Amino acid sequence: MIINLQKFIEAEKDYWTELEVILDKIENEPEHKMAAEQVKQFHYLFQRTSADLAKIATFSSEPEIFRYLESLTARAYGNIHEIREKPYRLFPLKWFFYTFPQTFRRHIRAFYLSLAITFVGFVFGGIAISFDPMAKEIVLPFRHLQGSPSERVANEEKVLDDRIKGVKMTGATWYMTHNTKVSIFVMASGITWGIGTIILLFYNGVILGAVALDYILAGQSKFLLAWLSPHGIIEIPAVLLAGQAGLVLANALIGWGKRTSLRMRFREISGNLVTLVLGVGIMLVWAGFIEAFISQYHEPVIPYSFKIAFGIIELILLVLFLSASGTKIKQKDA
Amino acid sequence: MHEEKTNTLLIKTPEGIIFSMLLAGPLTRFLAWGIDLACIFVVSSILGILLGIFGLISLDFSRALTVLAYFFISISYSIVTEWYWRGQTIGKRLLRLRVMDVQGLRLQFSQIMIRNLMRFVDSLPAFYFIGGAACLISKRAQRLGDFAANTIVIRNPKIVEPALNQLLAGKYNSLREYPHLCARLRQNVTPKEAGIALQSLLRRNELEPLARVELFEKITSHFRSIVEFPDEATYGITDEQYIRNLVDILFNS
């Protein structure tokens, strides 16, 4: 059957043009807000055009008009059929003190798993160094960690002046950017069914374990604590949280015991992943500053007791923040 | 049932209307990424020069700001532009690509964040090898980031309004003097044949003069074999005019 194309075009052409003008405006001016009447008209035009598309697809063999109407319908569809809740206006403090810790606790099992994998790596690295000192060259990729801990401590403690004067800020940004890249990579590797995340967490644990045991066996436990704790107390949990995000992603991908579709599972966790990654980013900015401005100075410039106490205070605050922040709101909501 | 890989994505609206979207292939996307990379380089370079001014106060501070600015721009460029331009970066705008929700819905910020953070894996080992391979394998041409974020990248070629006025003729049609033959014509011509006649008219200006004459001659001879109008109805009109009259009968009844 062939429709009366002349009448059809004459009747509908103006509506198509009007819809195209609105779509061009929406696309070229993303901040443009429509009034209620304009929204109604937009919806009406979309319905009319999509009905025209259905007519022309059924009754005619006119491909150019079909493609034109299809393009208009596709462009309008995304704007009309947005059924999900609009994102809230951003409240940074509320997000940081409520949403972030709540999200962390919501996926606490993934965090414990992340911690366990790192711990296994830590034990492995420690054992490797304890039983085979030659393993240091393979396990520790950083040249400055391959020497004798006692010699390093002796050399560090000889320094009385500000040896990193003039490069502190550059150092801080390097630590921040490098660690953030590593953390994003740990999270993103969750897409490999979690295998990539597990390997990275394990390897991170191996390095930590090897360094720790190397210094402990050399009798430099105090130096080790003073060196690592000011920044490590935040940096290591940040990587663990990135691992948590990676494992949450992997869990959604695998979908054990869940009846929802893969698409739905990804939708459910997407906001949580973003929250965890942004939280990790903030933690690493703090850790970067501390590493450049405090961790790299040793006795007699900064007393070890001060650095260790600083680390302990950070740890207490971090545990309190992640375990208790935002709990009151949750109780009220419940 | 196994679904074959196609270059279109079919969407069915709640009203029951089905429409398709053209999926962007890995090569087009790679080109868009190349343009974006150039943009990042230009912006970072300009910012680097501007931040160099801080070197007068402290060289350390200036260097730190430059490193931080490059890192921030390289990570946030796609996130910010795709969020502001609803799924488009500069490269995507130039090549008429757009990131969309896999169901054709509006993009959420979390989707944009995830698909861009996943670039760290997609770009491995170099030049988006993993992402490109995933794109080739995936039936919706998705890289891993798109897969995790429930997004697709579509190509939105500029489709201009067809020259509809050409169809709205209104001139004298000698064939209409024979209504019984017109009715037979409408009865015997298939929609496909009618479409060929219409398209030949709409696209006639794209043809070389000789090819245009030959094409209309062939089409006319085909339609004459379906319904033969008397000589007095077709006397003095060209093959192209003959087809114009036929289209008028077929589509404007």
Interface residues (C-beta under 8 A of the other chain):
Chain A: M1 I2 I3 N4 L5 Q6 K7 I9 E10 K13 W16 T17 E20 E27 P30 Q47 S50 A51 L53 A54 A57 S60 S61 E62 P63 E64 I65 R67 Y68 E70 S71 T73 A74 R75 Y77 G78 N79 H81 E82 I83 R84 P87 G166 V167 K168 M169 T170 A172 T173 W174 M176 T177 T180 K181 I184 F185 M187 A188 S189 I191 T192 G196 L249 L253 R263 F266 R267 S270 G271 L273 V274 V277
Chain B: I11 T13 P14 E15 G16 I17 I18 F19 S20 M21 S58 L59 D60 F61 R63 A64 L65 V67 L68 F71 Y84 W85 R86 M100 D101 V102 G104 L105 R106 Q108 F109 S110 Q111 M113 I114 L117 M118 R119 F120 V121 L144 F147 A148 A149 N150 N156 I159 V160 E161 P162 L164 L167 L168 R186 P191 K192 A194 G195 L198 Q199 L202 L250 F251 N252 S253
